């Protein structure tokens, strides 16, 4: 997982987001985005406030409360979920007596109330849960930074915008796809900002030549591999990107992308990592090379289809940024959230809505096959 530079001044974070006419939206598992579910529960009413400590201690021994719930709310005492005692107040009282609790400390009739059945994972969920019952909550600073957008600084947001502008240029010029998948892809090394490969969908030439599939294969080509013979000779498929910071060669596909006029002029360099974080990137030498896209970031015009999403997962990219959702076949937010499925041997982080409006207009201009 990439190192996160936390920002303590929230107002500055909000100002930072306002400098852009778009805002990244994290694609998080449902457990972070859905409202906490509620469950009918029995609530006892304490007769005398001075007995509250005794009641809490005695109930802890006889009928423990779920860890995410506080025992009391004023004189109201949480007892148990209704379904635990088959919906019967009589059964609940019998259970309490059997466990040595003095039920005379409570009013005879118990309330039934909606109580959060799961622990809140975010501040927003906590706020919702508190409308129903006091809860225990310990915020995760990293998750809150993801939600607020403060996980990225201005330089990183500007760089991501630049990469997406390149992806947009690529898609406008060369993308050919179907209703299931179309657009462009760029693979970036976030440590130094270098583009490692870029590709546009070329499904008219091969059914598997989706943009992400091609971009991954081109990275494999850099490492001496690659599955497809994309070029007629070794010199084809390489473009030089020039900036004041570097002059670097990387592979691209299709070959018609070989025009410098297609690309914006902004810097492509991320801010260099702090000295203490240099160990995040191992030095690549003859004895060590990363597995395909390990630690790299992918910038995609559109939410990937299952084929592309799984290819990106198996190639070990660490983060994915896309502009436009893919309601037809997208599985990083639309049809499913792949990276939240249990049992995967790798997980990436995902954000959407990078230059959303421009990406939408660009996709409309792309070429389509088979009547898509």
N, C-alpha and C positions, 0 to 999 in steps of 0.2 A: 504494500500500500504506500502511495506517495506521501511524503512528509507534508503536513498541513501547517502553514504559518498562521497562527491564530491572530485575529485582530481584536484588541480589547476595546477599541473605540467604535461602538456600533454606529454612531452617527456618521462617521467617516465611511463605513461600509455602505450605508444607504446612499451617501453622496456618490460613492464610486459607481454603484449600479445606475445612478441617474445620468452618468456620462454616456451611457449607451442606450440606444432605442430598442434594445432587446434585453431579456433577462433569462439566464440559464435556469431550467427547471430540472431538479434532480429526479431521476426515475428510481423511486425507492420501493421496497417490498410493501405489500398491503399493511403489514403490521405497524408501519410508520405513518400511513396516510389515512387509513379508515378510522372512523369514530369508534371508541371502545364500545363493545357490546354490553348490554345491560341484562341483568337477570333478577327475577323476582326474589326478594329476600325477606325474612322475618326480622323485624326491628322491635326490640323491647323498650319500654319506657320506664326509666328509673324513678322510683317513688321519692327517694331522698338523695340529694346531690352529695351528701357527706359519705355515702356508701360507694361512690364511683370507683375509688381505688380498689376496694375489696371485690367489687363486681368484675373489674378488668382482670385482676389476678385469678379469681376463681374460674372465670370463663376461659382464660388462657390454658388452664389445666384441663378443663372439662370439654370445651368446644373451641379449639383454636380458630382464629380468624385467618382468612387468606392473607398472604404476606403483603399484598399491595393495598389492603384496606386498613384504615384506622378503626379501632374498636368502637369509639363513641363520637357522636356529634351532638354536643350539648348533653341533654338527658336521654338522648336516643342511643340505644346500644345495639350494635350489629350482633345478630345471633347466628343465622345460617341461611343458605340458599333454600328456597321453598322446596325445590325438587329433592333436596337431601333427606327430607323427612316426609316425602310423598305428599307434600302440600298440606300437611295436617299440623295445626297448632297443638293439638293434643299429643301427637307423636313427639313433637319438639319438646314439650314440657316433660314428658316421660323420659326423654333422652337426657335432659338437663338434670333431673332428679337422680336418675341412675348414675350420673357422673358426679354426684355430690354437690350440685349447685342449688342454692337457696332461691327458688323461684319467687318467694314472697317479697324479695327485694324489687321485683318488677311489677308493673301494673298487670292485671289479669289478662287483658286483651293486647295482643301484639299487632303491630302494623305490618303491612306488606308494602314494600317499596322497591323501585327499580334501583339496582346497585351495580356499578361497573364490575364486570366479571373477569376482566383481564387488566394487567398493569399498563398504565400509560407509558408510551415510549418517547413521546415528544411533549414539549410545553403546550402545544395546541391540544393534544389529547388530554393532558392534565387539566387544562382549563375546562374542557368539556366534562371530564369525570367529576370535577369539584362541584358541578351543578347538582349532582346527585348524592355524593358522599365524599367525605375526606379520604384522600389517598396518600400513600407514600410514593414519593417520586424523586429520582436523582437524575438530573438532565445529563445527557451525553453531549459534551461540547462539540464534538466532531459532527454528530448528526445535526445539531442545531446550526452549525456553520454551513452544512450542506443545504439545509432548508432556507436559511437567510441569504445565501449566496456569498457570504463573506469568506468562503474557503479559498477564493481566488483574489489576487490583487489586480490592480489596474493593468500592469504590464502583461500578466497572463491573459486577462480578458481581451486586451488589444491584440495579442498574438493569436488567440483563438479566432477572433473576428477576421484577422488577415488570412489564416488558413482556410476559413470557410469561404472567404471571397475567392480564393484560388479554386476551391472545390466547385463553386458556382460557375466560374469561368470554364472549368473543365467540362462540367455537365452541359452548359450551353453550347459548347463547341462540338462535343463528341458523343454524349451519352445516347445510347439506344437500348431501350429495355421494354418491359411489359408492365401490365397493371400490378403485377406482383412485386416487381423490383426494378428500380431505375435510379439513375443518379451518378454520383462520383464518390471517390474515397481517397483520403490522404493518410499515410502513416507517418507519425512524427516522433522523434526522440525528445521527450520533455526536458531532459537534462541540459541539452545544448540548443534545442530548437530546430535542429536539422530535419528537413523533410527527407524521408527514406524512400518513399515511393508514392506515386499517385496514379489513379486510373479512373476511367469512365466506363460505365456499363457498355458491354459490346455483345449483348445477347443475340444480335443478328448474326454473329460469326460463330458463336458456340453457346449452347444453352446454359453452361456453367460459368460463363464469363461475366458474372456480376461484378460490380465495381470493387467491392470488398475482397472478393475471391482473387481478382487480378492484383490488387494492391498487396495482398499477403504473399502471393506467388512471386511478385517482384522483390519483396524483402528476402524471400528464400533465395532468389537469384543472386542477391548481394552476398549471401552466405555460401555460395557455391552450389545451390540446389535449384529448385523451381521445377514445376511439373509440366509446364506448357512451353512449346517452342513459339514464342510470340513474335520473334524478329528474324529477319532474313540474315542479318550479320550482327556481329558483336557490337558495332558502333550504333546501330539503330536502337531506339528506345532509351536514349540517355539525353537528359537536358541539363544544361548548366543554369543554376539560379544564382544571380549575382546580387549582392547587397554590400553595404559598407562594412558588414561584419564578416562575411565569408563568401567563398566562391566554391560551391560544392556541386558535385555531380550525383544524380540519382536517377533510377529508371522510372519510366512512365509508360502508359499504354492507353489509347492507341497512338500510333506514330504521328498522327496529324496534330497532336498536341504540341509539336515542336515549333512553337512560335512564341517569342518572348512577349509579344503584345498582349497575350492572354492574361498576364498576371499583374496584380497590383504591385505598387512600388514600396509598400510598407516593409519595415524590418521583419524578418522571419525568426528572430532570435529571442528565445526566452531569457529571462533574467538568470544569470548563473547561480547555481546552488551555493549555499553558505559552506564555508570550509568544513564545518562539523558534519555536514551532510554528504560529503564526498563519497563516503562509504556506501551510499545508496546505489552508486553506479560502478560496477566492477570494470577494471580496465580490460579492454578486449585485446588479446594477443593471440599468438599461434596456439596456445594451450587452452584458451577459453573463448567461447563465443556464445552469445545468448541463444536460447531456443526461439527461433522465428521472431515474434514480436514481443517477447517478454519485457514488460515495463514500458512499452511504447503506447502512444495515444493514437486513436483513430478519429478522424473528422469525416463525417458522412453527410451528404446532402439530405438523405432520407433515412428514416428508421429502417434498420435491416430486416430482411426476410429471415425465415428459419435457417436457410442455407448459409447466409452471410453471418448471422448472429452466432451460429455454432462454429463456423470457421474462425471468427474473431476470438471466440472462447478458447478453442483448441490452440490457437496461435499465441495465446497468453497476453493479449493486450491488457493494459491495466485500466484504461479509461476510454470511453466512447462518447463523442459529442455529435449529435445530429441536429439538423434544422427542422425538418418537417416529419410529422408522424405518418405512419403507413397503415391506415386502418384496414387495408385488405389482408396483409400478411405480416405486419410488424409484430415482433415478439419482445421488444424492449419497451413496452408501455401500452401498446394498443391491444393486441390479442392475448398477450401474456407478458410476464416479467421474468424472462429466462434466468437472469442472474440471481433470482431469489428462490429458485427451485432447490430443494434439499438434495444432497448427494453429488453435486457437481464437484469436480476436482480443481476447479478454478473459478474465480468470480471477478468480474470487472465492475467498475462503477460507470454509471450512465447519466448523461444530461441531454435534455432536448431543448428545442426552441432557440438554438443559436442562429441568429439572422433569419428567424422564422418566415417573415413576410417575403423576404427576397428569395428564400429557398422555394416557397410556394409558387411564386411567379416563374422561377427558373424551371421548375419541374413541368409546368404547363408548356414550356417551350421545347422540352426534350422530345426526341423522336421515339416513336412507339412501333412495335411490330405486332402482327397477328390481330389487328383490329383493336388493340388495347386502347 
